[in-house]
């Protein structure tokens, strides 16, 4: 069963470069920078707890997770 959550827009498990570890990549619209005024710690923690619970229930799916913002939010940032 794939990871789903109201705060996640998409999620997929990806294999690492050596194929022995998989990481659950969670796309979200939440602001993930704690320095931002729009950062909502409780919501980020809620999504992280849900991801942890999913990984415990599905240990073969992935060994860890990472949360990232959707690519549309990346416009105008960086170099």
C-alpha positions as a LaTeX table, in Angstrom:
\begin{tabular}{lrrr}
\hline
Residue & $x$ (\AA) & $y$ (\AA) & $z$ (\AA) \\
\hline
Unk1 & 0.00 & 0.00 & 0.00 \\
Unk2 & 1.47 & 3.39 & $-0.97$ \\
Unk3 & 1.96 & 6.18 & 1.57 \\
Unk4 & $-0.92$ & 8.66 & 1.56 \\
Unk5 & $-1.66$ & 11.57 & 3.87 \\
Unk6 & $-3.74$ & 14.77 & 3.54 \\
Unk7 & $-0.59$ & 16.90 & 3.87 \\
Unk8 & 1.35 & 14.90 & 1.26 \\
Unk9 & 0.75 & 15.70 & $-2.39$ \\
Unk10 & 2.69 & 12.65 & $-3.61$ \\
Unk11 & 5.06 & 10.01 & $-2.27$ \\
Unk12 & 7.27 & 7.34 & $-3.75$ \\
Unk13 & 10.00 & 5.05 & $-2.47$ \\
Unk14 & 13.28 & 5.40 & $-4.38$ \\
Unk15 & 16.31 & 3.13 & $-4.30$ \\
Unk16 & 19.65 & 4.64 & $-3.36$ \\
Unk17 & 22.75 & 4.48 & $-5.56$ \\
Unk18 & 23.72 & 1.06 & $-4.21$ \\
Unk19 & 20.15 & $-0.28$ & $-4.33$ \\
Unk20 & 20.41 & $-1.67$ & $-0.77$ \\
Unk21 & 18.48 & 1.17 & 0.86 \\
Unk22 & 15.24 & 2.79 & $-0.21$ \\
Unk23 & 14.01 & 6.23 & 0.84 \\
Unk24 & 10.41 & 7.38 & 0.92 \\
Unk25 & 10.29 & 10.78 & $-0.79$ \\
Unk26 & 7.26 & 12.82 & 0.31 \\
Unk27 & 6.20 & 15.87 & $-1.72$ \\
Unk28 & 4.30 & 18.45 & 0.33 \\
Unk29 & 3.10 & 22.03 & 0.03 \\
Unk30 & 4.07 & 22.70 & 3.66 \\
Unk31 & 6.84 & 25.22 & 4.28 \\
Unk32 & 9.72 & 23.13 & 5.62 \\
Unk33 & 12.13 & 25.93 & 6.57 \\
Unk34 & 11.88 & 26.55 & 10.34 \\
Unk35 & 13.14 & 30.11 & 9.80 \\
Unk36 & 10.12 & 31.00 & 7.65 \\
Unk37 & 7.15 & 32.83 & 9.14 \\
Unk38 & 4.86 & 30.37 & 7.31 \\
Unk39 & 6.49 & 27.30 & 8.93 \\
Unk40 & 3.95 & 25.30 & 10.93 \\
Unk41 & 5.86 & 22.97 & 13.21 \\
Unk42 & 2.79 & 20.99 & 14.30 \\
Unk43 & 1.82 & 20.15 & 10.71 \\
Unk44 & 5.36 & 19.16 & 9.71 \\
Unk45 & 5.58 & 16.96 & 12.81 \\
Unk46 & 2.19 & 15.42 & 12.02 \\
Unk47 & 3.39 & 14.43 & 8.55 \\
Unk48 & 6.69 & 13.12 & 9.93 \\
Unk49 & 4.90 & 10.95 & 12.51 \\
Unk50 & 2.63 & 9.54 & 9.81 \\
Unk51 & 5.69 & 8.72 & 7.68 \\
Unk52 & 7.40 & 7.02 & 10.64 \\
Unk53 & 4.29 & 4.96 & 11.34 \\
Unk54 & 4.06 & 3.96 & 7.67 \\
Unk55 & 7.71 & 2.83 & 7.64 \\
Unk56 & 7.23 & 0.76 & 10.80 \\
Unk57 & 4.18 & $-0.90$ & 9.28 \\
Unk58 & 5.91 & $-1.40$ & 5.88 \\
Unk59 & 9.60 & $-2.10$ & 6.63 \\
Unk60 & 10.31 & $-3.51$ & 3.16 \\
Unk61 & 9.07 & $-0.34$ & 1.44 \\
Unk62 & 11.84 & 1.99 & 2.68 \\
Unk63 & 14.27 & 2.51 & 5.53 \\
Unk64 & 13.75 & 6.25 & 5.94 \\
Unk65 & 11.99 & 9.29 & 4.51 \\
Unk66 & 12.60 & 12.82 & 3.33 \\
Unk67 & 10.08 & 15.61 & 2.85 \\
Unk68 & 10.48 & 18.08 & 0.00 \\
Unk69 & 8.43 & 20.95 & $-1.42$ \\
Unk70 & 6.79 & 20.52 & $-4.78$ \\
Unk71 & 8.93 & 21.70 & $-7.69$ \\
Unk72 & 6.54 & 24.54 & $-8.58$ \\
Unk73 & 7.60 & 26.23 & $-5.32$ \\
Unk74 & 11.27 & 26.15 & $-6.39$ \\
Unk75 & 10.90 & 28.80 & $-9.10$ \\
Unk76 & 13.03 & 31.83 & $-8.41$ \\
Unk77 & 15.04 & 30.19 & $-5.62$ \\
Unk78 & 18.66 & 29.17 & $-5.73$ \\
Unk79 & 21.18 & 29.96 & $-8.43$ \\
\hline
\end{tabular}
